[in-house]
Amino acid sequence: MSSSRWTSSDIGDLSGQVAVVTGANSGVGFEASVELARHGAHVVLACRNAERGDEALRGLRARVSAASVELRQLDLADLASVRRFAAELLDARPRIDVLVNNAGVMAPSERALSADGHELQLATNHLGHFALTGLLLGGLGAARVVTVSSPAHRMGRIDFDDLDGEQSYKPWRAYGQSKLANLLFTMQLHRVAQAAGLDLVSVAAHPGWAATQLVSNGPAGAGWTGRLMTAGSAALGQPAAHGAWPLLFAATDPDVRATEFIGPGGWGGWRGHPVRLTAMAAAYDPDLAAALWLWSAEATGVHYDL
């Protein structure tokens, strides 16, 4: 179906499929989980905070009474947590049909580090998902892997001399770098899977300017840009349920092809029905993607044994 007026009501029957959504406790991750469950998938809510995860689980079941859903704890900023989550999930669910790499951290005003010593945004938004996808690879088969980026990728550049922001930390530059890394990962995952003869489909999406906790809580202290983002989200942002549409289209539409980038088609790319987009040129640079892939494998210890 054309994406010009696509909504979540256009999702087909997902019965028998297993979908994993990171950052599923709120915002577009929660709304995507609701719709995947509504259309028959068994949904794994991958959440860092157990209490908020429990609230999300109850909320989803309240909206979809027949939902097949489970909650599992995952902290993407802690590689030990990622390894534990992946091992336990594959033991229980050896086949995964949809993986939505959605969880994220946006522009904390002060530089913070992950449990493994990496800058928090790079660790959560990119490295955690790089490791998770690699560790789940044995169960992905012909899965759709959706990695969530942002228009902010255009503010980013991959600075191999200071990836972790030790020399200079600027919140939005670091966020943009992590979102560019998401796109480079999407493209390189396709190349790696294709070379190995895997049917895995790697695509990217972004939710636009959705009124979510990521926006309302994340950048509030990050100067005038953060204040503008927070105010703009309240005034111009679309509901989280609509922000989930590009993710859901990328995850479920049968016409989606590997390496496509899906986002809102409305004014400024902030809101609207999902359409196919073009990222900035750096996102398609195979040499840059390969170099980031090698760095990420060393940083996480996950080497995608194919």
GUTIFI-367824 format. One record per atom (N, C-alpha, C): x, y, z; residue in one letter. Coordinates in steps of 0.05 Angstrom, whole numbers, padded with zeros to 5 digits, always signed. Layout:
% residues N
XYZA;...
END
This chain:
% residues 306
+00017-00024+00000M;+00000+00000+00000M;+00017+00025+00000M;+00008+00046-00014S;+00023+00072-00013S;+00023+00082+00015S;+00045+00096+00022S;+00048+00107+00049S;+00035+00134+00052S;+00023+00145+00030S;+00014+00173+00030S;-00006+00179+00052S;-00024+00161+00059R;-00043+00165+00080R;-00043+00142+00099R;-00021+00129+00102W;-00019+00104+00118W;-00023+00111+00148W;-00037+00094+00162T;-00039+00096+00191T;-00036+00067+00203T;-00036+00066+00229S;-00033+00039+00241S;-00056+00021+00235S;-00079+00031+00227S;-00101+00014+00220S;-00096-00003+00194S;-00075+00005+00179D;-00067-00009+00155D;-00049-00033+00160D;-00041-00037+00185I;-00023-00060+00191I;-00039-00086+00186I;-00026-00105+00174G;-00038-00131+00169G;-00038-00149+00194G;-00046-00173+00190D;-00047-00193+00211D;-00019-00202+00219D;-00012-00198+00244L;+00015-00205+00253L;+00015-00230+00271L;-00007-00245+00270S;-00009-00269+00287S;+00015-00288+00282S;+00026-00298+00304G;+00048-00316+00302G;+00075-00303+00301G;+00076-00276+00299Q;+00101-00262+00298Q;+00109-00253+00327Q;+00136-00251+00331V;+00147-00241+00356V;+00160-00214+00350V;+00152-00194+00365A;+00163-00167+00361A;+00176-00157+00387A;+00200-00147+00385V;+00215-00136+00408V;+00218-00106+00404V;+00210-00091+00424V;+00211-00062+00423V;+00227-00051+00447V;+00249-00038+00442T;+00264-00026+00463T;+00252+00002+00470T;+00255+00010+00495G;+00243+00035+00503G;+00213+00035+00501G;+00201+00012+00508A;+00172+00008+00504A;+00155+00018+00527A;+00167+00030+00547N;+00151+00038+00570N;+00136+00064+00566N;+00143+00080+00545S;+00129+00106+00541S;+00133+00115+00512S;+00119+00137+00506G;+00123+00150+00480G;+00117+00132+00456G;+00133+00137+00435V;+00128+00122+00410V;+00134+00092+00413V;+00152+00085+00431G;+00157+00056+00436G;+00133+00042+00447G;+00120+00055+00466F;+00096+00044+00478F;+00074+00042+00457F;+00069+00064+00442E;+00048+00064+00423E;+00053+00044+00401E;+00078+00041+00392A;+00084+00020+00372A;+00078-00008+00384A;+00084-00012+00409S;+00079-00038+00421S;+00049-00044+00423S;+00033-00023+00429V;+00004-00027+00430V;-00006-00036+00403V;+00003-00023+00381E;-00008-00030+00355E;+00002-00057+00345E;+00027-00064+00351L;+00037-00090+00344L;+00021-00112+00358L;+00015-00107+00383A;-00002-00127+00398A;-00030-00127+00388A;-00041-00104+00382R;-00069-00102+00372R;-00072-00119+00346R;-00051-00120+00330H;-00053-00134+00305H;-00042-00163+00306H;-00039-00173+00331G;-00034-00201+00334G;-00006-00211+00341G;+00013-00193+00341A;+00040-00201+00348A;+00043-00207+00378A;+00061-00225+00385H;+00070-00227+00412H;+00092-00206+00417H;+00087-00188+00435V;+00105-00165+00439V;+00121-00167+00464V;+00147-00163+00461V;+00166-00163+00484V;+00172-00133+00490V;+00163-00124+00513L;+00169-00097+00521L;+00197-00097+00535L;+00216-00085+00522A;+00244-00084+00533A;+00247-00056+00546A;+00248-00056+00573C;+00247-00031+00587C;+00270-00030+00608C;+00281-00007+00612R;+00303-00004+00632R;+00292-00003+00660R;+00271+00012+00664N;+00260+00016+00691N;+00237-00004+00696N;+00240-00022+00715A;+00221-00043+00720A;+00194-00032+00728A;+00193-00011+00745E;+00168+00000+00754E;+00152+00012+00730E;+00167+00028+00714R;+00154+00040+00690R;+00146+00018+00670R;+00162-00003+00669G;+00155-00025+00651G;+00129-00038+00660G;+00126-00042+00686D;+00101-00054+00696D;+00077-00036+00690D;+00080-00010+00692E;+00059+00009+00685E;+00052+00006+00655E;+00072+00004+00638A;+00067+00001+00610A;+00053-00025+00604A;+00061-00046+00617L;+00049-00072+00613L;+00019-00071+00620L;+00013-00059+00643R;-00016-00056+00650R;-00031-00038+00631R;-00018-00016+00622G;-00031+00002+00604G;-00036-00011+00577G;-00018-00027+00567L;-00022-00041+00542L;-00045-00061+00544L;-00045-00076+00565R;-00067-00095+00569R;-00094-00082+00572R;-00094-00058+00583A;-00119-00043+00586A;-00130-00035+00559A;-00112-00029+00540R;-00120-00020+00514R;-00124-00043+00494R;-00110-00065+00498V;-00113-00089+00481V;-00117-00113+00499V;-00142-00119+00505S;-00148-00139+00526S;-00137-00166+00519S;-00136-00172+00493A;-00127-00199+00484A;-00097-00200+00478A;-00083-00180+00486A;-00054-00177+00479A;-00038-00201+00489A;-00020-00210+00472S;+00001-00229+00480S;+00026-00212+00484S;+00034-00208+00509V;+00055-00189+00515V;+00071-00198+00539V;+00096-00191+00540E;+00113-00197+00563E;+00132-00173+00568E;+00141-00171+00592L;+00160-00149+00600L;+00187-00162+00607L;+00208-00150+00596R;+00235-00158+00603R;+00252-00133+00607R;+00269-00135+00627Q;+00286-00112+00634Q;+00311-00111+00617Q;+00316-00087+00607L;+00339-00082+00589L;+00350-00054+00594L;+00375-00053+00601D;+00389-00027+00603D;+00410-00026+00581D;+00404-00011+00560L;+00422-00009+00537L;+00449+00004+00543L;+00450+00019+00565A;+00475+00032+00573A;+00492+00014+00591A;+00485-00011+00592D;+00500-00031+00608D;+00502-00056+00592D;+00526-00062+00580L;+00529-00084+00562L;+00524-00111+00576L;+00529-00113+00602A;+00522-00137+00616A;+00492-00142+00616A;+00476-00121+00619S;+00447-00123+00617S;+00439-00131+00589S;+00451-00120+00569V;+00445-00127+00541V;+00450-00157+00536V;+00473-00166+00545R;+00480-00195+00541R;+00460-00213+00556R;+00453-00206+00580R;+00434-00222+00596R;+00407-00222+00582R;+00398-00199+00574F;+00371-00197+00561F;+00371-00215+00536F;+00391-00212+00519A;+00392-00227+00494A;+00392-00257+00498A;+00409-00266+00517A;+00411-00295+00523A;+00384-00306+00533A;+00372-00292+00552E;+00347-00301+00563E;+00324-00300+00543E;+00324-00280+00526L;+00303-00277+00506L;+00305-00300+00485L;+00329-00305+00475L;+00332-00326+00455L;+00326-00354+00467L;+00331-00357+00492D;+00324-00382+00505D;+00294-00386+00505D;+00279-00364+00510A;+00250-00366+00511A;+00237-00363+00483A;+00249-00346+00466R;+00237-00340+00440R;+00259-00343+00419R;+00264-00367+00409P;+00286-00371+00391P;+00283-00358+00363P;+00258-00349+00356R;+00254-00335+00331R;+00242-00308+00337R;+00254-00287+00326I;+00244-00260+00328I;+00239-00249+00301I;+00215-00238+00297D;+00206-00229+00270D;+00210-00199+00266D;+00208-00184+00288V;+00211-00155+00286V;+00227-00145+00310V;+00248-00129+00305L;+00263-00117+00326L;+00263-00087+00321L;+00252-00072+00340V;+00250-00043+00338V;+00270-00031+00358V;+00292-00021+00347N;+00313-00008+00364N;+00306+00021+00368N;+00289+00026+00389N;+00276+00051+00392N;+00287+00067+00416N;+00295+00055+00437A;+00302+00069+00462A;+00324+00090+00457A;+00322+00112+00471G;+00342+00133+00467G;+00344+00153+00489G;+00367+00167+00489V;+00372+00189+00508V;+00377+00213+00491V;+00365+00236+00498M;+00368+00260+00482M;+00381+00283+00498M;+00405+00290+00490A;+00418+00315+00497A;+00418+00323+00526A;+00427+00305+00544P;+00431+00314+00572P;+00451+00336+00573P;+00445+00356+00590S;+00462+00380+00590S;+00490+00375+00599S;+00494+00355+00617E;+00521+00348+00627E;+00529+00321+00615E;+00554+00319+00608R;+00564+00293+00598R;+00562+00271+00620R;+00550+00249+00612A;+00547+00226+00630A;+00558+00201+00616A;+00566+00182+00632L;+00578+00157+00622L;+00560+00133+00627L;+00562+00114+00608S;+00548+00088+00612S;+00563+00071+00632S;+00552+00049+00639A;+00565+00030+00658A;+00592+00021+00647A;+00595+00022+00621D;+00620+00013+00608D;+00639+00035+00600D;+00632+00060+00609G;+00651+00082+00606G;+00648+00098+00580G;+00626+00094+00565H;+00622+00109+00541H;+00602+00132+00545H;+00604+00153+00529E;+00585+00175+00531E;+00557+00164+00528E;+00539+00174+00546L;+00513+00161+00550L;+00496+00159+00525L;+00496+00180+00509Q;+00479+00180+00485Q;+00489+00160+00464Q;+00515+00160+00460L;+00527+00141+00441L;+00523+00113+00451L;+00526+00109+00477A;+00523+00082+00489A;+00495+00072+00486A;+00475+00088+00493T;+00447+00080+00493T;+00436+00078+00465T;+00439+00100+00450N;+00426+00102+00424N;+00439+00084+00403N;+00465+00081+00404H;+00479+00066+00384H;+00491+00040+00394H;+00510+00042+00412L;+00525+00018+00420L;+00507-00004+00432L;+00489+00004+00449G;+00471-00016+00461G;+00455-00031+00440G;+00445-00016+00420H;+00429-00029+00399H;+00447-00045+00380H;+00471-00035+00375F;+00490-00051+00359F;+00495-00078+00372F;+00500-00078+00398A;+00505-00102+00413A;+00480-00120+00414A;+00457-00108+00419L;+00433-00124+00422L;+00426-00138+00395L;+00428-00124+00373T;+00422-00136+00347T;+00441-00159+00341T;+00467-00154+00347G;+00486-00176+00342G;+00482-00200+00359G;+00475-00196+00384L;+00471-00218+00402L;+00445-00233+00396L;+00426-00220+00384L;+00401-00233+00376L;+00402-00245+00348L;+00424-00241+00334L;+00426-00248+00306L;+00417-00276+00299L;+00424-00295+00317G;+00416-00323+00312G;+00386-00327+00311G;+00371-00309+00323G;+00342-00312+00323G;+00328-00294+00303G;+00343-00277+00289L;+00330-00257+00272L;+00322-00268+00245L;+00338-00285+00233G;+00331-00298+00208G;+00323-00278+00187G;+00297-00278+00179A;+00287-00260+00159A;+00272-00236+00172A;+00281-00228+00196A;+00267-00208+00211A;+00269-00180+00198A;+00251-00163+00206R;+00253-00134+00200R;+00266-00121+00224R;+00288-00108+00220V;+00302-00093+00241V;+00299-00063+00235V;+00285-00050+00253V;+00280-00021+00250V;+00297-00006+00271V;+00314+00011+00262T;+00330+00027+00280T;+00321+00056+00278T;+00315+00068+00301V;+00303+00095+00302V;+00324+00116+00303V;+00323+00134+00283S;+00341+00156+00281S;+00326+00182+00286S;+00335+00204+00274S;+00323+00230+00279S;+00332+00249+00258S;+00316+00270+00251P;+00327+00291+00234P;+00352+00304+00245P;+00356+00301+00272A;+00380+00312+00285A;+00406+00299+00275A;+00403+00277+00259H;+00428+00265+00248H;+00443+00285+00231H;+00428+00304+00221R;+00441+00325+00203R;+00459+00343+00219R;+00456+00343+00246M;+00474+00359+00263M;+00499+00343+00271M;+00500+00318+00263G;+00521+00301+00273G;+00543+00296+00254G;+00566+00289+00265R;+00588+00278+00249R;+00602+00258+00267R;+00614+00237+00254I;+00627+00216+00269I;+00656+00225+00274I;+00662+00232+00298D;+00689+00243+00305D;+00704+00220+00319D;+00720+00205+00303F;+00734+00182+00314F;+00756+00191+00334F;+00763+00216+00334D;+00783+00226+00353D;+00771+00232+00380D;+00744+00234+00380D;+00731+00241+00406D;+00702+00231+00406D;+00698+00206+00399L;+00671+00194+00398L;+00656+00197+00425L;+00671+00194+00447D;+00658+00194+00473D;+00657+00222+00486D;+00665+00243+00471G;+00662+00270+00481G;+00680+00277+00504G;+00703+00263+00506E;+00721+00269+00529E;+00734+00296+00526E;+00741+00303+00501Q;+00755+00329+00497Q;+00736+00352+00496Q;+00712+00348+00485S;+00692+00369+00483S;+00665+00356+00481S;+00647+00363+00500Y;+00620+00353+00500Y;+00600+00375+00495Y;+00585+00373+00473K;+00563+00391+00467K;+00538+00373+00464K;+00517+00377+00480P;+00495+00358+00481P;+00483+00352+00454P;+00477+00373+00438W;+00464+00367+00412W;+00482+00356+00391W;+00508+00363+00392R;+00527+00351+00374R;+00529+00321+00380R;+00530+00314+00406A;+00532+00286+00414A;+00507+00271+00406A;+00484+00284+00410Y;+00459+00271+00402Y;+00458+00266+00372Y;+00466+00287+00356G;+00467+00284+00327G;+00486+00262+00318G;+00509+00260+00332Q;+00528+00239+00325Q;+00515+00211+00330Q;+00500+00208+00352S;+00488+00182+00358S;+00467+00175+00338S;+00452+00195+00328K;+00431+00190+00309K;+00442+00185+00281K;+00464+00198+00274L;+00478+00191+00249L;+00489+00162+00251L;+00499+00155+00274A;+00509+00128+00279A;+00487+00108+00274A;+00462+00114+00283N;+00439+00096+00278N;+00435+00091+00249N;+00437+00111+00232L;+00434+00108+00204L;+00457+00092+00191L;+00481+00098+00199L;+00504+00084+00189L;+00502+00054+00196L;+00492+00048+00221F;+00488+00021+00229F;+00467+00007+00212F;+00445+00021+00207T;+00424+00010+00190T;+00435+00001+00163T;+00450+00019+00150M;+00461+00013+00124M;+00481-00009+00124M;+00499-00009+00144Q;+00520-00029+00145Q;+00509-00056+00154Q;+00488-00056+00170L;+00476-00082+00177L;+00465-00095+00152L;+00453-00079+00134H;+00443-00091+00109H;+00466-00102+00093H;+00489-00088+00091R;+00511-00097+00075R;+00522-00123+00087R;+00525-00124+00113V;+00536-00148+00127V;+00517-00172+00123V;+00491-00167+00127A;+00471-00189+00124A;+00470-00199+00095A;+00471-00180+00076Q;+00471-00188+00048Q;+00495-00205+00041Q;+00518-00197+00050A;+00543-00212+00044A;+00542-00240+00056A;+00528-00243+00079A;+00526-00269+00092A;+00502-00285+00082A;+00487-00274+00063G;+00464-00289+00052G;+00440-00290+00070G;+00438-00271+00089L;+00415-00270+00107L;+00392-00254+00094L;+00368-00262+00101D;+00344-00248+00091D;+00335-00225+00109D;+00350-00219+00129L;+00344-00197+00147L;+00341-00171+00132L;+00320-00155+00139V;+00315-00129+00126V;+00320-00107+00146V;+00341-00091+00141S;+00349-00070+00159S;+00339-00043+00148S;+00322-00029+00164V;+00311-00004+00156V;+00313+00016+00179V;+00309+00042+00172A;+00310+00063+00192A;+00284+00079+00192A;+00278+00091+00214A;+00254+00108+00216A;+00259+00130+00236A;+00242+00151+00234H;+00242+00171+00256H;+00214+00180+00260H;+00207+00188+00285P;+00179+00194+00292P;+00170+00223+00288P;+00189+00240+00278G;+00182+00268+00275G;+00184+00281+00302G;+00168+00302+00305W;+00168+00317+00330W;+00145+00308+00347W;+00149+00286+00360A;+00127+00274+00376A;+00128+00284+00405A;+00105+00289+00416A;+00103+00298+00444A;+00108+00275+00463A;+00133+00269+00470T;+00140+00246+00486T;+00157+00255+00509T;+00162+00236+00528Q;+00180+00241+00550Q;+00209+00246+00541Q;+00217+00234+00518L;+00244+00239+00509L;+00248+00269+00504L;+00228+00282+00492V;+00230+00311+00487V;+00226+00327+00513V;+00205+00320+00528S;+00198+00336+00551S;+00218+00334+00574S;+00231+00311+00576N;+00250+00307+00598N;+00280+00310+00589N;+00285+00303+00564G;+00313+00301+00556G;+00328+00327+00554G;+00320+00346+00536P;+00337+00368+00531P;+00331+00393+00547P;+00315+00391+00568A;+00306+00415+00582A;+00329+00433+00591A;+00351+00420+00599G;+00373+00436+00610G;+00394+00442+00589G;+00389+00435+00564A;+00410+00438+00544A;+00408+00465+00529A;+00406+00487+00544G;+00407+00513+00532G;+00382+00520+00516G;+00385+00541+00499W;+00362+00551+00485W;+00351+00531+00465W;+00368+00513+00454T;+00359+00493+00436T;+00340+00474+00450T;+00347+00466+00474G;+00330+00448+00490G;+00303+00461+00497G;+00304+00487+00504R;+00279+00500+00511R;+00261+00503+00487R;+00274+00508+00463L;+00258+00510+00439L;+00246+00483+00432L;+00261+00461+00435M;+00251+00435+00429M;+00227+00428+00447M;+00230+00434+00473T;+00208+00428+00491T;+00183+00444+00485T;+00186+00470+00480A;+00163+00487+00473A;+00151+00478+00447A;+00169+00472+00427G;+00159+00464+00401G;+00144+00438+00402G;+00153+00420+00418S;+00139+00394+00420S;+00111+00398+00431S;+00108+00416+00451A;+00081+00420+00462A;+00063+00434+00442A;+00074+00454+00426A;+00058+00470+00408A;+00054+00457+00381A;+00074+00443+00370L;+00073+00434+00343L;+00075+00404+00340L;+00084+00391+00361G;+00089+00362+00359G;+00063+00346+00356G;+00066+00323+00343Q;+00043+00305+00339Q;+00041+00286+00363Q;+00018+00274+00367P;+00015+00255+00389P;+00034+00231+00385P;+00042+00219+00407A;+00060+00197+00406A;+00049+00174+00389A;+00023+00170+00389A;+00011+00149+00372A;+00016+00154+00343A;+00016+00179+00334H;+00022+00186+00306H;+00052+00184+00301H;+00068+00192+00322G;+00097+00189+00319G;+00106+00161+00315G;+00090+00142+00324A;+00096+00113+00321A;+00090+00103+00293A;+00075+00118+00277W;+00068+00108+00250W;+00092+00102+00233W;+00113+00119+00231P;+00135+00112+00214P;+00150+00087+00223P;+00152+00083+00250L;+00164+00059+00260L;+00148+00034+00252L;+00121+00037+00255L;+00104+00014+00249L;+00103+00008+00219L;+00103+00029+00203F;+00104+00025+00174F;+00130+00010+00167F;+00152+00020+00178A;+00178+00007+00172A;+00179-00022+00182A;+00165-00027+00204A;+00166-00054+00216A;+00147-00074+00202A;+00126-00064+00189T;+00105-00083+00181T;+00097-00082+00152T;+00102-00059+00138D;+00091-00057+00111D;+00107-00076+00092D;+00093-00092+00076P;+00107-00112+00060P;+00123-00100+00037P;+00118-00074+00030D;+00133-00062+00008D;+00158-00048+00017D;+00163-00047+00043V;+00188-00034+00053V;+00212-00050+00044V;+00233-00036+00036R;+00257-00049+00027R;+00281-00041+00045R;+00301-00058+00045A;+00324-00053+00062A;+00337-00026+00056A;+00346-00013+00077T;+00360+00013+00078T;+00341+00037+00074T;+00315+00032+00071E;+00297+00055+00069E;+00296+00070+00095E;+00290+00096+00094F;+00288+00113+00117F;+00260+00125+00117F;+00244+00119+00137I;+00216+00126+00138I;+00212+00147+00160I;+00197+00168+00153G;+00190+00189+00172G;+00165+00203+00164G;+00156+00222+00180P;+00131+00237+00174P;+00135+00254+00149P;+00113+00255+00133G;+00115+00270+00108G;+00103+00298+00109G;+00094+00306+00132G;+00082+00333+00135G;+00102+00355+00136G;+00093+00379+00141W;+00109+00403+00140W;+00134+00401+00158W;+00157+00405+00146G;+00182+00404+00161G;+00191+00376+00170G;+00175+00356+00162G;+00181+00329+00171G;+00175+00325+00200G;+00159+00343+00212W;+00154+00341+00240W;+00130+00323+00247W;+00111+00321+00229R;+00087+00306+00235R;+00075+00296+00208R;+00055+00279+00211G;+00042+00269+00187G;+00045+00240+00182G;+00034+00231+00159H;+00035+00203+00152H;+00063+00195+00142H;+00070+00170+00145P;+00098+00161+00139P;+00103+00162+00109P;+00127+00171+00102V;+00137+00171+00074V;+00166+00162+00074V;+00176+00156+00051R;+00204+00150+00048R;+00220+00175+00045R;+00243+00176+00060L;+00259+00200+00062L;+00288+00194+00052L;+00303+00215+00048T;+00331+00212+00042T;+00347+00226+00064T;+00365+00211+00076A;+00382+00222+00098A;+00405+00238+00085A;+00421+00251+00102M;+00443+00266+00091M;+00464+00247+00080M;+00481+00256+00062A;+00498+00239+00046A;+00516+00222+00064A;+00526+00232+00086A;+00544+00217+00103A;+00532+00191+00113A;+00506+00190+00115A;+00492+00166+00125A;+00496+00142+00106A;+00502+00148+00080Y;+00504+00127+00060Y;+00533+00121+00053Y;+00552+00132+00068D;+00581+00129+00063D;+00590+00101+00072D;+00595+00082+00054P;+00602+00055+00063P;+00629+00053+00078P;+00648+00071+00072D;+00673+00070+00086D;+00670+00080+00115D;+00654+00101+00118L;+00649+00111+00145L;+00633+00091+00161L;+00614+00078+00149A;+00598+00058+00163A;+00615+00034+00171A;+00632+00026+00153A;+00650+00003+00160A;+00669+00009+00183A;+00679+00034+00183A;+00697+00042+00204A;+00683+00043+00231A;+00658+00054+00231L;+00643+00055+00255L;+00635+00027+00265L;+00629+00010+00246W;+00622-00018+00253W;+00645-00031+00268W;+00669-00028+00257L;+00693-00040+00270L;+00698-00029+00297L;+00695-00002+00300W;+00699+00010+00326W;+00678+00000+00346W;+00653-00002+00337S;+00631-00011+00354S;+00635-00040+00363S;+00645-00057+00345A;+00650-00085+00352A;+00671-00086+00374A;+00692-00070+00371E;+00713-00070+00392E;+00702-00059+00418E;+00686-00038+00416A;+00676-00025+00441A;+00656-00043+00456A;+00642-00060+00442T;+00621-00077+00455T;+00630-00105+00458T;+00650-00114+00443G;+00657-00142+00443G;+00638-00160+00428G;+00621-00148+00412V;+00601-00163+00396V;+00610-00161+00367V;+00617-00184+00355H;+00630-00184+00329H;+00614-00197+00307H;+00588-00201+00311Y;+00571-00211+00290Y;+00583-00235+00276Y;+00584-00257+00290D;+00596-00282+00279D;+00575-00294+00260D;+00580-00291+00234L;+00561-00300+00213L;+00572-00325+00199L;
END
